[in-house]
């Protein structure tokens, strides 16, 4: 299940976002007005059952697999908005981990709420894998691509970056590459330095995709070809501890791992 507890709440207006960020206004979710985590999940599970129900009428469908799909084993807290703005995020992650079928909980963040990342660490609510979105290795590019609302957004992002090395869970930096913005080979060294300093376990380098509302801000030519994504990965890998691990040509993505922080590729189920 991929879902967001933040809806149309985000501190950035990223140029490559497929969502209608031009209509986002709120910069905070007040705790008394935020949905209770367990209440939220009951509603999501009910909606999941409604979406799956029709498959029971398909003679070619395996009813046991439909039964199994009723309760997810993997959760991705992402989709729309910035989940670290949700004030009850620690309780939500602890609740998801407590469910019998849960094997993993992923959290994707733009890094604008380092205080929430520290809360997750200090309150025993870290996800199985924490993703930090990255698309710039310098302040000028960061401001131009992310179009942030916080005046200290660059500092906030770097504060979150600095937490990855010792946070105590699997960490990934996801780099979205956009032609004409951050994909020039001259920037490989700066990205390599930033990624090395993070101490992240993995790096995902992927092309921007020309979908959704981003098509009103960028051109189709802003997407990279797979060979260009590989070129970025080689440029980064040649300057630091990250080495090639895998790729998906259909998704135009290359995954690298940190040779100095070896960790199992596969995620084992919770004990």
N, C-alpha and C positions, 0 to 999 in steps of 0.2 A: 504494500500500500504506500503510495506517495501522497502526501497531504501537507497542508500548511495551516498552522494555527494563527497565522498573521494576516491572511487575506490580502487586502490592498493596502498594506502598511509597509513602507520601505523608506530608508534614509537616502537612497541613491535613485537616480533617473538614468540608468545605464543606457548608452546609445544602442547597444546590441540586444537589449532585453526584448523578448517577444510579447511582454505584457503591455497593457495600456498605461504606462507609468505617468504619462502626462496628466492623468486624472487622479493620481495619488496625492492626497493632501495631508493625511494624518502622520505625525512624527512620533506618536506615542500611543500605547494601548494601556488604558487605566486598569489597574488590577481589579478593582471592584466590578468593572464592566466586562472583564474578560471571561470567557467560558471556562468552567471547571474542566480539568483534563479528563476525568472519567466520564463526565456528561458529554464532552466533545467526542470521545471515542465511541460511546454508545450510539450517538447519532451517525458517525461515520460507518460503523459496523452495520447499522440498519440500512443505510444507503447502499453499502456493498452487497448485502443480501438481495436488495431490490434489483440491483444491476445484474446479479448472477442468476436470479430466479428463472428467467426465461430459458436458460440453457438446459434445464431439466426436461423441457419439451422436445429437445433435439435427440432423435433416436441414435445419432452417431456419437453423442456425448457420453463420457464415462461419469456416471452419477457420483461415484466415490471421489473422483477428482474435484467435482463441483462441491461436494461436501467439505473436502479438505480446504478448498479455496475460501470457504466462509470465514476462516480465521487466519489472517496473514501470519507468516513467519518472519518476514522482512519488512521493515518500515523505513521510508525515506522522508525525513522532515524537510521539505523543500517546496517545490512547485510554484508558489506565488507569494510575493511578499517576503519579508525578512523574519525568519522564525525566532531569532534571538530578541526580537521586540516583544514577544509574548511573555508576560511576566511570570506565568506558571510553568515555564519550560522545564525546570528541574523536576517538578512533580510529574509532568507529562512523560518524560523519559523514564523515570523510575516506574511509572505505571506500565508503560509498554514493556519494559524489561521483566516485569512481574508476571506477565501473561504466559501461560504454559507453552504456547506454540512459538513464542518469539525466539528467533535465532540471532537477529541483528537489528540495530537501530542506527541509521545514518542521519547525520545532521549537516546541512549545507549552510554556510554563513558568508556574508560579505565582509565580515570583520569589523563592523561599525559599533559593535557592543562588546568590547573586551571585558567589561564588568560582568556580563552574563556568562561569558566563557569561564571566568574565574568562579562564578557561582556554581556552574555545573561541576567543576573540579572539586570545589570545597564542600559541596552538598551531596557528593557521591552519586552524581547523575550524568556522568560522561556518556556520550553515545559510543557505540561500538567503533564507529569511524567518523571522524570530524573532517569535513571538507572546508577549505578556505578558498574562496574565489579570488583569482588574481589575474589582472590583465595589464599591469604596468609595473615597471621597476623604477620609475621616477615620478616625482610629484606632478610635473606638468602633464604627462600622459594620463596619470591617475585621474586628475581633475577633468580632463577633456573627455575621457571615455566613460567614467562613472557619473559625472555630473552630480556630485554629492550635495546634500543639503546642509550637512554639518560643516561649520567653518574649520574644525580641527579633524576632518575626515581622514586625511593622510596620516596624521599622528595616531588616530584610533586604529586604523588598519595595521600600522606597524606595531602597535602594542599587541594586537591579536597575533600577528606573525611571530612575535617574540615569545608567545606562550606555547607554541606548538612543540618545541623541543622537549620540554619536560612535563607535559600535561598529563601523561599517563594513559593515553589511548592511541589507537591507530590514527594517523594524520595524513591528509592528502591536500596538496595544492593543485587547484584546477585552473589552468591558464587558457583563457579564451583568446584566440589569435584572430585579428581583424586586419585585412590588407589595408595599407595606408594609415594605420593607427599604431600598431605595435608588433608587426610581423617582419620588419626589415632585419636582415642578418646583422646589421650594425648594432642591434640591441641585444644580441645573444649574450654577450659578456655581462651586461648589467643584469639580465634575468638570471644568469647562472650564479652570480654573486648573491642575489636576493634569495634564490632558492636554497643555496648552500647554507646561508645564515639561518634559514628557518628550521633546519633539522627535520623536516617532514619525512615521513616514511616513503611516500610516493608522490609523483608529479603526473598529472594528466594534462597533456597538451592537446588542445582540440581546436578545430576551425569554428569560427562563427558560422551560424546557419541562418540563411535568409528566410525567416519564417515570422508569422505573426506581425505585431506592430513594428518590429524592427525594420520591416520592408519600407516603412515610411521615413526611416532615418538613414539607412545604409543601402548600398546597391548590391545586386546579386554578385557583382565582381568583388565585393568585400570578403567573400568566402575564399579560403585557401584550398588549393588542391592537396591531395594526400601527400604528394612528394614534398610539398612545401612544409607541411606539418612535420614530416620526417626530418627535413632540413633543420627546422627549429630544434627538434629533439637532439639531433647530432651536435648542433652548436652548443647546446646546454651541457650535454653529456661529455663533451670534450673539454669542459672547463671546471668540472667539479665531481662530486661523488655519485651523481645520478647516472644510471646505466639503463639501456633499453630493456624492457620486460615484455611488452606485448603491444598489439595495435588492433584497431578495427577500421578497415578501409571504408566500410559503409557509413560509419560515424565520423570518419576523418579525425581519428584520435590515436595518439601514441601514449602509452603508459610507461613511466620510468620508475625505478626503485632506487632507494638510497643505499649504496654499497657499504656505507659506514654505520647504518642502523638497520641491519638485516631483520626482517620479520616475515612470518609465514604469509605467503600470497593468499591462501584461502582462509576464510573466517570460520572457525569452528563454532558449533552451537554452544549456547550457554550451558554450563554444568547444571 
